[in-house]
Amino acid sequence: MRTRRFIFVMAIALCLARPVAAQSVSLAPCWRPMIGVGIGPAVNGDRNGEGSDYDFSGKGAARDFSASIDVPAGGEWAARVEAGSVSWAFEEHDYLSGNLLLRDRVRLKRFTAGAMKSFGRPCDIPLRLFAGGGVGVYRYEYGQGGAITRGGAHVFAGMDILLGDHAAIALGVAVHFVGGPDRKPVFSELFTPGQFSVGVKFGF
């Protein structure tokens, strides 16, 4: 009699375990390593950053290119490594006469690493919201020659519109806090560029 009860209990346990196991397997692809590329406008916020690739005088908007790798770190957290590049034209003018004193194109390259947290339930709907921050190395390259490297930090947020388990459309915003180059025509002691990007990601 006891043997029959034991077999009956084990049969019920196995039946209940199957849906749980199936659910755990289905959750695995919801947060996988992804490689992404993006492009979008970036503004520099500098007093002298008036020129741009977009020719929006006084706005300082330029095309920013980036590539990133997102690696799950457990639960809702993931690590992100990103590299990017953007170029602005800076113009220094005489304060009284307004005459142009110096003009140069400065390219800012970056390599950053950070952590981000996912919000919501991406396994239930094809949408992942996330936010995070990190630190990085930033390099100012001057068109007239010379380069200066500074450290900095950044915060970012965005969303991934999932197209199955292996692809996504990515939207994101970020603000960087970088030590100024201490070289004209860049004016800022604390350089704070901001960016918006649209791109694609591929999971593996």
C-alpha positions in Angstrom: 0.0 0.0 0.0 2.8 2.4 0.9 4.6 1.6 -2.4 1.5 2.5 -4.3 1.2 5.8 -2.5 4.8 6.6 -3.1 4.5 5.9 -6.8 1.3 8.0 -7.0 3.0 11.0 -5.2 6.1 10.7 -7.5 3.8 10.6 -10.6 2.1 13.9 -9.5 5.4 15.5 -8.8 6.7 14.7 -12.2 3.6 16.0 -13.8 4.0 19.3 -11.9 7.7 19.5 -12.7 7.3 19.3 -16.4 5.6 22.8 -16.9 8.2 24.4 -14.6 11.1 22.8 -16.5 9.6 23.9 -19.8 9.1 27.4 -18.5 12.8 27.6 -17.3 14.0 26.5 -20.7 11.8 29.2 -22.4 13.2 31.9 -20.1 16.8 31.2 -21.2 16.8 33.1 -24.5 15.2 36.2 -23.0 18.5 37.7 -21.9 21.4 36.5 -24.1 24.7 38.0 -25.2 24.2 40.5 -28.0 26.4 42.5 -30.3 25.0 45.9 -31.6 25.7 48.8 -33.8 24.1 52.2 -33.7 24.0 55.7 -35.2 22.4 59.0 -34.1 22.8 62.6 -33.3 25.1 63.7 -30.5 25.3 67.2 -28.9 28.3 68.5 -27.0 27.0 71.3 -24.8 30.2 73.3 -25.2 30.1 77.1 -25.6 32.3 76.9 -28.7 30.8 73.8 -30.2 28.8 75.6 -32.8 29.6 73.6 -36.0 28.5 70.1 -36.8 28.3 67.4 -39.4 24.5 68.2 -39.5 25.2 71.9 -40.2 22.8 72.9 -37.4 24.5 76.2 -36.5 24.6 76.7 -32.8 23.3 73.3 -31.9 26.5 71.2 -32.1 24.7 68.1 -33.3 26.9 65.6 -35.1 26.6 61.9 -36.2 27.7 59.5 -33.5 28.7 55.9 -34.4 28.8 53.2 -31.8 29.3 49.4 -31.3 28.5 47.5 -28.2 28.4 44.1 -26.5 25.9 43.2 -23.9 26.7 40.1 -21.7 24.2 38.8 -19.1 25.6 38.8 -15.6 22.7 37.0 -13.8 19.1 37.8 -13.2 18.1 41.2 -14.5 21.7 42.5 -14.7 24.1 42.6 -17.7 27.5 44.1 -18.4 28.0 46.4 -21.4 31.2 47.3 -23.3 30.9 50.1 -25.9 33.1 51.9 -28.3 32.1 55.1 -30.2 33.2 58.1 -32.2 31.8 61.5 -33.0 33.3 64.7 -34.6 32.4 68.3 -33.9 33.6 71.6 -35.3 34.5 74.1 -32.5 34.9 77.8 -33.1 36.3 80.3 -30.6 35.2 83.9 -31.2 36.4 87.2 -29.7 34.1 88.1 -26.8 33.8 91.8 -27.8 34.1 91.9 -31.6 32.7 88.5 -32.4 35.6 87.8 -34.8 36.6 84.2 -35.3 39.9 83.5 -33.5 40.2 79.7 -33.9 38.4 76.9 -35.6 39.2 73.2 -35.4 37.4 69.9 -35.8 37.8 67.7 -32.8 36.9 64.0 -32.8 36.0 62.3 -29.5 36.5 58.6 -29.3 35.4 56.6 -26.4 35.7 53.1 -24.9 33.4 52.5 -21.9 32.4 49.6 -19.7 29.4 49.5 -17.3 26.4 47.6 -15.9 22.7 47.8 -16.7 19.5 46.5 -15.2 16.5 45.3 -17.2 13.0 46.2 -16.3 9.7 44.6 -17.1 9.1 41.0 -18.3 10.8 40.6 -21.7 9.9 36.9 -21.8 6.2 37.9 -21.9 6.3 40.8 -24.3 8.9 41.6 -27.1 10.3 44.6 -25.3 13.1 45.2 -22.9 13.7 48.4 -21.0 17.0 49.0 -19.3 19.1 51.7 -17.6 22.7 51.7 -16.3 26.0 53.5 -16.1 29.7 53.0 -16.1 33.2 54.5 -16.6 35.4 54.9 -19.7 38.4 56.4 -21.5 37.8 59.3 -23.9 40.3 60.6 -26.5 40.1 64.1 -28.0 41.8 64.1 -31.5 42.4 67.5 -33.0 42.2 68.1 -36.7 45.2 70.4 -36.5 47.2 67.7 -34.8 47.6 66.2 -31.3 45.4 64.1 -29.1 44.5 64.2 -25.4 43.1 61.3 -23.3 40.8 61.8 -20.3 38.7 59.6 -18.0 35.0 59.9 -17.5 31.7 58.4 -16.6 28.3 58.0 -18.3 24.7 57.0 -17.7 22.4 55.5 -20.2 18.9 54.1 -20.8 17.0 52.6 -23.7 14.9 49.8 -25.0 15.3 46.7 -27.2 12.4 45.7 -29.4 13.0 42.0 -29.7 12.6 40.3 -33.1 12.8 36.7 -31.9 15.6 35.3 -29.8 18.5 36.5 -32.0 17.8 40.1 -33.1 16.5 43.4 -31.8 15.9 47.0 -32.8 17.7 49.2 -30.2 16.9 52.7 -29.1 19.0 54.5 -26.5 20.1 57.8 -24.9 23.3 58.5 -23.0 25.0 61.4 -21.2 28.8 61.4 -20.7 30.8 63.3 -18.1 34.3 63.8 -19.3 37.3 65.8 -18.1 37.9 68.7 -20.5 41.0 68.6 -22.8 42.3 72.0 -21.5 43.0 73.0 -25.1 41.2 75.5 -27.3 38.9 75.7 -29.0 37.1 73.3 -26.6 36.0 75.5 -23.7 34.4 73.1 -21.1 36.4 72.0 -18.1 33.7 69.3 -17.7 32.7 68.1 -21.2 29.1 66.7 -21.1 28.1 65.3 -24.5 24.7 63.7 -24.9 23.6 61.2 -27.6 20.5 59.5 -29.0 21.0 56.3 -31.1 19.1 53.9 -33.2 20.5 50.5 -34.1 20.3 46.8 -34.3 21.5 44.0 -32.1 22.2 40.4 -32.8 22.2 37.6 -30.2 24.4 34.6 -30.0 
